């Protein structure tokens, strides 16, 4: 069982959390100016890197709050977690297994 650190509740088992997709995806500045192809790109297409990746997670069985995490997609290790809206940590500035902010 993997432990995930919630920025509000601390370490909890992974079954308490749900994945919410890629983090830091900006909403289009002028959504009415987008054509169908551009909307499809915004809604359906996301990055799929090998290595550190910024993701959104929700503590569904706990505080029910959303937060962002930096997770290694190869090892599934959480490199950092931080509250939504907080400055996003870089993979090199955060030690493995440590939280960015609490």
Buried (B, 14 or more C-beta within 10 A) or exposed (E): EEEBBBBEEEEBEEEBBEEBEBBEEEEEEEEEEBEEEEEEEBEEEEEEEEEBBBBBBBBBEBBEBBBBBBBBBEEEEBBBBBBBEBEEBEBEEBEEEEBBEE
